[in-house]
Amino acid sequence: LERLLHADWNRYPTADYRDIETKIAEYCRLSPENITLSAGSANSIVTLLNYFALNSKHIVIAQPTYSLFDYHCKTYSIPYTPWYLNERLEYDLGTLPTLGNNSVLIITSPNNPVGNCLTTEQLESILIANPESCVILDGVYCEFSSTDFTPLIKKYENLIVLRSFSKAFPIAGLRLGYVCAAPKIAATIKKLFLQFSITDFSLIFAREMLFSPEFMECSRKNVEDIISQRNTLAQSI
């Protein structure tokens, strides 16, 4: 509260997030150069979709998935090829559309709204078979899964992972997300984001509270409770 009261509200927020990105890197076991802070993962999604469309990329999106991908593409007339889940609502590499050197594949895992996950073996198979294609993994629900694909960016330069503080922590109202990628790609993505788009309120929260041991522990327990309730519900069906 003291920081908020004495913030320079008559000025634009700082565009230097290095300290916050360093803490995120520690949380993800990555380097700060792998992290780009954003004003929420939705902001990351629409910015990247617009960038790929302007550069005439062949966009492939797994379906069904987070509705924003389809909504934004239709609203802005961005063409894309769907990769449909099979009848069991699982990812099937046998039906994956052909990816070329100018392709971008977008996958959500854990999937929203289906809830299933791509396996590490499946993702690595795609990355290895398509080294000239960009693979975007929307992993905003990864804290609710036993699989975290984020460390793979240290191995594959064609992988981009989208993460968020909106789900597991949960502070969706603060609009804070981040992109994990190889240093060169992360630096390029940082240039695409609108400066001063993250408010002082969100930045102060991130610096003062988000990474405190108490808040992190509270968030971890909340995730464990939700997973427990999810398992109980699944067993009762």
N, C-alpha and C positions, 0 to 999 in steps of 0.2 A: 504493500500500500504506500509506503514511503517513497519507493522508486516511482510509482505511478503519479503521486502528487507532485513530484519534482521533475517529471519528464517535460521536455520541451515540446509541448503539444502544438505550438505555433510553427514548428518545423516539420519537414518530411522525416519519416523514420530513417534510420541508418540503413544503408544497403550492404553493410559489412557484417556478415553472419559467421565469420570464421570461428569464433569461440563456440557458437552453438553447433556448427557443423563438426567441430572437433569432438564435442561430447556425443553427438550422434554416431560418429565414427567409432568411438569407444564402445558404445552400446551395440553396434553392428559388427564389431571386431574388424574394422576396415581402417583405411587411412583417410584423413580429412579431404584429400584430393579426390576421393571417390564419392564425396557427398555434395549435393546441391540442395539447399533449402528452398522450399516453395510455399506459396500461399494455399496449401491444401493439395491433395493428390488430384482432385478434379481439375485444378488449374494446370497441373502438370500434363494431364491427359489432353485437354483441349489445345494447349500450346504445342505439344508434340504432334497431334493430329494435323493441326494447321501447317506446321513446318513440313511434315511429310507430304501433305497435299500440294503445297507450293513447289516442292521439289519433285513432283510427279512420281512418287514412290508407289509401288504396288502394295497396297495395304491388305493384309489378311487378318480377320478377327474371329477368334473362337466364339461360337454361339451355342446356347444362350450365354450371356455374360452381363456384366454391369451395364445397365441401360444407357449410361451416358455415352458410351462408344457409338452405339447405333444412332442415338438421338442427335449427337453432334454431327456425325457424318451426314445424316439426312438433312439437318438444318442448313448446313453449309455446302451441300451437294458434293460431298467428298465420296468418291466411289471406293468400295472395298469388297473383297471376296470373303464370304463367310466360311468358316471351318466348323461344321456342325458336329456336336457330340453325337455318339452313337445312341441306339435305342435304350441302352442302360445308363444314358447320360454320363458317359465316360469319354475321355480323350482317346481317339483312335488314330495313331500315326499313319495307318493305311489309307485314311481318307483326307490326309493333310494336303491342301492344294499345293501345286508346285511353286517353290520359292526361287526367284532368280536373284541376280546380283543387285537388283534395285527394289528388293522386297522388304517389307516390315511385317512381322508376325506379332500379334497382340494376344496374350493369354492371361486369364485371371485365375490364380491358384493361391489359396482356396477360392473356388469359383463362387461368385455371387450372381445369381441366387441359388445355384444347384448345390454348392457346398462340397463338391468333390475336389480332388487334387491331382495335378500332374505329378508323376513320379520323377525323381532326380534322374533316373536312367532315361526316361522319355525326353526330358528337357535337354540333357547332354547330347542325346542322339540327334536332336534337331539342330543344336548349336554346332556340332561337329560336321553334320551333313551339309550345313548351309553357312559356311564361314563368312560369306559376303552379304548375308542377310542380317538385318537387325531384329533381334527378338526382345520384345518388351514384356516383362512379367509383372503384372499388377498383383503385388503381394501385400495389400493393405490389411489382410486378415491373417498374416503369417503367424502372429503370436497365438492364434487359436489352433494352429496345426503343429504336427510333430516335425514338419519339413520346412526349413528355411533356405530358400534358394539364393539369398543375398551373397553369401561367401563365394558363389560361383563367378562373380564378376572379376575376381582376382585371377581366374583361369581363362575366362572367355571375354574378349574385348567386344564381341558383338551382342552382349547381353546388357539390358537396362532393367533395373528393378525399381518399381514404384512402391514407396512405403508411406505410412501415414501415422499420425497421432490421434486420429479421429475414432478408432475402433477400440484398441486395447486399453487406452489410458483413462477414459475417453474424453478428449477435449475437442470435439468436432467444431464447436462454436468459435474456437480460436483460429481455425483455418491454417493449420501447420502440417506440411507434408515434406517429403524429401525424395530425391532421386539418387539411386546408387548406380554407378557406372565406372568404367575405366577412366582414369584421370583426364585424358584428352576429350572424351565424350562428355564427361561431367562439366568440363570447362565450357564446351560449346553450348550445352543445355543452359548453363547459367546465363549466357548471353541472350538467350531467347526469352527469359522471364522478365516481365515488366519490373523496373526498379521501383522501390518504395511500395511494393504491393503487400508487404507484411507489416501489420500495424505495430505501433509501439507497445500496445497492450499485450499482443501475442509475444513479441520479442522479450518484454520484461518478464512475462510468465515463464518463458523458456529459460531465461537466464537465472531467475530467482527460485523457481519451484520445480519445473519439469524433471530435472535430473537429480533432485534431492533424494537421498536414500528413503525417506519416509514416503514420498509420492510414488517412487518407483516400486516400492514394496507393496503399497496399497493397490497399485495398478496390477501388479503380478497376482496378488490374491484375488482380485476381481476377475481376472481372466480364468484363474483356476476354478472359481465358483461357477462361472458361466459354462465352462467345459463340463463340469460335474453335472450341472442342470441339463445340458445338452445330451449327455450320455444317459441320464435318467429318463429323459423324454424318448430317446431312441429305443431304449429297452422296453418301454411301455407300449410301443406301437406294434 
